[in-house]
Amino acid sequence: MRKLVSAIALSGAILATLTACDPPMPDSLIVELAERTVVCPESSVDLVATESVLDVSSFWSDSMTNACGLSFNIVEEAASGIEITDHQGFKCEPFLTVPVAIDAAVITFMVGENYELTLDAPTLAGIFSGKITNWSDPAIAALNEFGVFEDQEIIISPTALGPARDAMEFWLETETGEDLDLSFIADSNELESDAIYALSDGELRITGFSSTLTTGYPLANIATIPGDLASVVVPDARLIQTAGTQVDLVKDVDAQTVDFVYNRDNEVKPLLGAVDALAPYAPIYGIKMGLCGEDTVDLRNTARYLLRLDAQGVIATGVSSPLPEHIRIASAALIDSGNPSLKLETEVTQ
């Protein structure tokens, strides 16, 4: 059985007017039209969800089932279906990949009884380059007036979430103007919460913002102006989403991929409903969704649902953040472009 869920019925005359454009309709309009009229089969696909979206996946499933009849089964591995990951690679072999949410690289730590730690880009780069090796280093002391950092070796976790590591490397290179190679930190292949819980005294780890929220571990504050304690920010969802207003779209239709990259030169924009822009927390990265196995209408419809504006709103109730709107539109349009059940007229029939 198939259901037709239609929020707004568009007449053929109006649709013809919209689609007989030169140049063609922009992706934003195509995506909006697709979300107003959705054809849904009664079907189910397998879904592998990383920790950062596991909580919201139940809300996705309930709303999808109630609204459309579509559903998904959450599994640990799937050769065919949808995989959402914040790790470096997919367990399956996706034929299409797009971001489904955003996260940010942060530093979590365990150093004595300290629950607060402030760092800046030069100090953090010095730690990763091996120039700063002890928690009693003057550069750390200058940023942590009330901390108790004794003579103790700094231990860098040997693994990290790959996208978080790469985002941190890119941000530090951009801020310091110097090359930095973090390839000595290997891609993690375990649950990130388990890795954080296993931290030993004196150890710091590059991880995801969402992972620190999941575990309750502390994360380092960042002085956005080196050495200036008045510029210290505490990474949070609002600052991460503000950084999302500065990203550039990276789209490769041939490779069937959409991605984004942070660009500090882009204007910082206020979040929806705000007047002034916040200070962006820059080392952001995408939590990616891969479509694997046979390319079917059911698979694309399910993946497409997770990029609907309402489904993205659900993400904001969890530990990660929804996509910037232009990235959401590009991702949805790529999925729609290969969906034979979505038929939007591209020219007027005389």
VOGU-3710 file (C-alpha; in Angstrom, 3 decimals, decimal comma):
1> mrklvsaial> 0,000/0,000/0,000  1,225/3,521/-0,758  0,273/6,706/1,023  0,255/10,200/-0,379  1,046/12,743/2,304  0,332/16,235/0,958  0,637/19,327/3,127  -0,199/21,675/0,295  -1,706/20,703/-3,053  -0,092/22,578/-5,910
11> sgailatlta> -2,118/23,019/-9,067  -0,608/21,952/-12,363  -0,735/25,520/-13,589  1,293/26,826/-10,643  3,833/24,000/-10,893  4,190/24,610/-14,612  4,833/28,296/-13,971  7,504/27,492/-11,401  9,283/24,878/-13,470  9,303/26,613/-16,825
21> cdppmpdsli> 12,153/28,817/-15,704  15,370/29,693/-17,435  17,640/29,150/-15,596  16,133/26,015/-13,994  14,600/25,999/-10,527  17,153/26,366/-7,726  17,721/23,430/-5,408  16,005/25,298/-2,567  12,708/25,432/-4,450  12,923/21,838/-5,663
31> velaertvvc> 13,567/20,668/-2,093  10,658/22,725/-0,761  8,266/21,304/-3,355  9,436/17,775/-2,641  8,752/18,240/1,072  5,210/19,443/0,448  4,161/16,303/-1,398  5,761/13,014/-0,405  4,911/9,539/-1,731  5,620/6,927/0,926
41> pessvdlvat> 5,535/3,155/0,558  4,911/0,958/3,587  8,489/-0,249/3,971  11,481/-0,465/6,276  15,258/-0,202/5,876  18,191/-0,963/8,176  19,945/1,964/9,835  23,294/2,070/11,658  23,401/5,095/13,978  26,469/6,485/15,709
51> esvldvssfw> 26,247/7,507/19,377  25,777/11,190/18,597  22,437/10,617/16,844  21,287/7,449/18,578  19,020/9,317/20,999  17,167/11,244/18,308  16,827/8,238/16,000  13,872/6,938/18,012  12,082/10,260/17,503  12,857/10,078/13,798
61> sdsmtnacgl> 11,452/6,571/13,624  8,232/7,422/15,476  7,488/10,534/13,445  8,354/8,799/10,179  6,078/5,864/10,934  3,186/8,045/12,058  3,415/10,461/9,145  4,322/8,198/6,312  4,458/4,489/7,004  8,196/4,414/6,461
71> sfniveeaas> 10,340/2,981/9,225  13,851/1,751/9,907  15,444/-0,953/12,004  18,438/0,155/14,083  21,211/-2,414/13,659  24,931/-2,564/14,447  26,074/-3,225/10,872  24,323/-3,143/7,517  25,697/-3,949/4,081  22,495/-2,497/2,637
81> gieitdhqgf> 20,708/0,435/4,222  21,703/3,723/5,848  24,776/4,307/7,990  25,300/7,472/10,023  28,779/7,927/11,430  31,061/10,484/13,050  34,088/8,229/12,478  36,517/8,533/9,591  34,959/5,899/7,349  31,872/3,780/6,886
91> kcepfltvpv> 31,525/0,106/7,734  29,542/-0,350/4,511  30,433/0,869/1,025  28,141/3,850/0,350  27,166/4,901/-3,166  26,097/8,339/-1,876  27,255/10,344/1,140  25,909/13,575/2,633  26,140/15,238/6,037  23,130/14,805/8,313
101> aidaavitfm> 24,297/16,906/11,303  27,263/18,938/12,514  29,622/18,435/15,428  32,830/20,081/16,575  36,262/18,945/17,694  36,965/19,665/21,357  39,582/18,715/23,916  38,556/16,598/26,866  41,010/15,839/29,646  41,789/14,331/33,036
111> vgenyeltld> 44,385/16,278/34,988  44,335/15,861/38,755  41,325/17,559/40,356  41,018/20,170/37,604  37,609/20,370/36,008  38,424/23,505/34,029  41,174/24,002/31,491  41,775/26,960/29,199  43,944/26,711/26,106  44,594/28,837/23,036
121> aptlagifsg> 45,640/27,814/19,536  49,419/28,356/19,957  49,496/26,455/23,246  47,431/23,584/21,905  49,546/23,424/18,746  52,636/23,382/20,972  51,270/20,391/22,866  50,555/18,436/19,694  53,897/19,344/18,103  55,825/18,209/21,173
131> kitnwsdpai> 57,084/21,664/22,175  54,971/21,616/25,336  55,197/18,306/27,194  54,396/19,069/30,840  51,227/20,354/32,512  53,365/22,795/34,558  54,527/24,598/31,405  54,373/28,417/31,779  52,161/28,733/28,677  49,484/26,600/30,355
141> aalnefgvfe> 49,920/28,341/33,711  49,401/31,762/32,111  45,996/30,667/30,817  44,915/28,923/34,025  45,451/31,275/36,955  43,272/29,285/39,342  44,158/25,799/38,124  46,455/23,404/39,934  48,705/21,955/37,229  51,699/20,255/38,792
151> dqeiiispta> 54,837/18,750/37,297  53,206/16,010/35,243  53,724/14,663/31,738  51,083/15,523/29,156  49,701/12,353/27,596  48,029/12,668/24,198  45,457/9,982/23,459  46,834/7,849/20,610  43,461/7,720/18,822  40,664/10,157/17,997
161> lgpardamef> 37,553/10,456/15,915  39,104/10,996/12,481  36,869/13,927/11,421  37,415/15,641/14,796  41,189/15,226/14,511  41,199/16,629/10,979  38,980/19,576/11,971  41,270/20,362/14,896  44,358/20,182/12,685  42,801/22,493/10,083
171> wletetgedl> 41,721/25,014/12,719  45,100/25,080/14,473  46,961/25,528/11,183  44,599/28,353/10,227  44,936/30,103/13,584  48,705/29,786/13,980  49,725/30,030/10,326  52,020/27,043/10,817  51,858/23,481/9,505  50,791/20,826/11,961
181> dlsfiadsne> 50,722/17,081/11,380  48,335/15,113/13,594  48,650/11,900/11,611  50,382/10,303/14,613  46,905/10,205/16,192  45,197/7,170/14,660  41,556/6,856/13,667  39,460/5,497/16,500  37,507/2,323/15,804  35,769/2,048/19,180
191> lesdaiyals> 32,836/3,712/20,882  33,982/7,228/21,664  32,326/7,189/25,077  34,369/4,110/26,010  37,573/5,854/24,937  36,755/8,929/27,024  35,895/6,876/30,099  39,294/5,186/29,746  41,305/8,424/30,058  44,190/8,227/32,510
201> dgelritgfs> 45,492/11,016/34,732  47,424/13,586/32,713  45,768/12,649/29,419  43,977/14,850/26,907  41,978/13,680/23,908  40,611/15,166/20,716  36,967/14,180/20,610  33,564/15,413/19,494  31,494/17,966/21,360  28,564/15,559/21,338
211> stlttgypla> 30,702/12,852/22,949  31,642/15,079/25,874  27,971/15,812/26,472  27,188/12,100/26,372  29,857/11,238/28,942  29,695/14,335/31,133  33,473/14,783/30,935  34,899/18,328/30,914  36,051/20,055/27,768  38,695/22,732/27,407
221> niatipgdla> 37,762/26,392/27,091  39,406/28,214/24,203  40,912/31,701/24,219  40,066/32,849/20,695  42,714/35,576/20,942  46,024/33,999/22,029  46,819/34,845/25,635  43,700/37,003/26,081  41,509/35,601/28,860  38,770/38,078/27,967
231> svvvpdarli> 38,327/36,208/24,676  37,710/32,787/26,273  34,717/30,853/24,941  33,179/27,663/26,236  32,266/25,474/23,239  28,504/25,026/23,050  25,820/24,260/20,471  25,103/27,924/19,711  28,734/28,690/18,910  29,013/25,538/16,795
241> qtagtqvdlv> 25,881/26,480/14,849  27,262/30,010/14,421  30,378/28,547/12,818  27,979/26,707/10,507  26,982/30,070/9,015  30,532/30,377/7,647  30,910/27,053/5,856  31,451/26,579/2,132  29,538/23,890/0,260  31,600/21,111/-1,341
251> kdvdaqtvdf> 29,500/19,108/-3,817  30,587/16,463/-6,317  27,661/15,148/-8,340  29,800/12,584/-10,167  31,081/11,148/-6,884  27,622/11,504/-5,318  28,921/13,427/-2,321  28,078/16,601/-0,448  30,327/18,017/2,254  31,283/21,358/3,763
261> vynrdnevkp> 34,410/23,138/4,968  34,758/25,959/7,468  35,894/29,278/5,966  36,851/31,951/8,496  36,719/34,620/5,779  32,963/34,201/5,344  30,666/36,576/7,197  29,539/35,409/10,634  25,743/35,558/10,684  23,307/35,642/13,623
271> llgavdalap> 21,385/32,485/14,365  17,707/32,368/13,492  15,770/34,720/15,759  18,893/36,519/17,023  19,994/40,063/16,257  23,727/39,798/16,833  26,125/37,063/15,782  27,916/35,068/18,453  31,601/34,172/18,411  31,908/31,050/16,221
281> yapiygikmg> 33,517/27,887/17,529  35,391/27,024/14,371  36,682/23,390/14,368  33,419/21,889/13,098  32,823/18,817/10,959  29,958/16,807/9,527  28,287/13,712/10,918  27,823/11,830/7,655  25,089/9,645/6,239  25,899/6,965/3,691
291> lcgedtvdlr> 23,457/5,092/1,476  24,652/1,528/0,986  23,702/-1,536/-1,028  21,002/-1,479/-3,691  19,840/1,982/-4,736  16,102/1,797/-4,046  13,252/4,265/-3,709  12,660/3,116/-0,127  16,280/3,795/0,782  16,273/7,280/-0,729
301> ntaryllrld> 12,881/8,163/0,778  14,087/7,164/4,228  17,366/9,054/3,909  15,520/12,034/2,510  13,197/12,094/5,498  16,185/12,594/7,820  17,011/15,777/5,910  13,520/17,265/6,156  13,372/20,542/8,063  11,297/18,965/10,838
311> aqgviatgvs> 13,648/15,976/11,172  16,596/18,366/11,376  14,786/20,214/14,139  14,736/17,002/16,144  18,542/16,873/15,953  18,695/20,108/17,940  17,067/18,294/20,891  20,036/15,893/21,076  23,779/16,345/21,500  24,676/17,317/17,925
321> splpehiria> 23,436/20,227/15,799  21,310/20,508/12,647  22,886/21,313/9,309  23,256/24,855/7,984  20,303/25,396/5,668  22,257/25,651/2,410  24,053/22,392/3,218  20,760/20,690/4,074  19,256/21,817/0,784  22,243/20,610/-1,263
331> saalidsgnp> 22,218/17,233/0,518  18,472/16,772/0,062  18,672/17,771/-3,596  21,380/15,183/-4,269  19,223/12,431/-2,766  16,124/13,680/-4,625  17,948/13,772/-7,955  18,215/9,973/-8,052  14,721/9,216/-6,740  12,388/8,007/-9,522
341> slkletevtq> 9,348/8,391/-7,247  9,906/12,156/-7,141  8,635/13,682/-10,356  8,857/17,447/-10,629  8,178/18,782/-14,113  11,192/20,407/-15,760  9,448/21,897/-18,760  5,959/22,942/-19,826  4,027/20,651/-22,143  2,431/22,684/-24,904
//
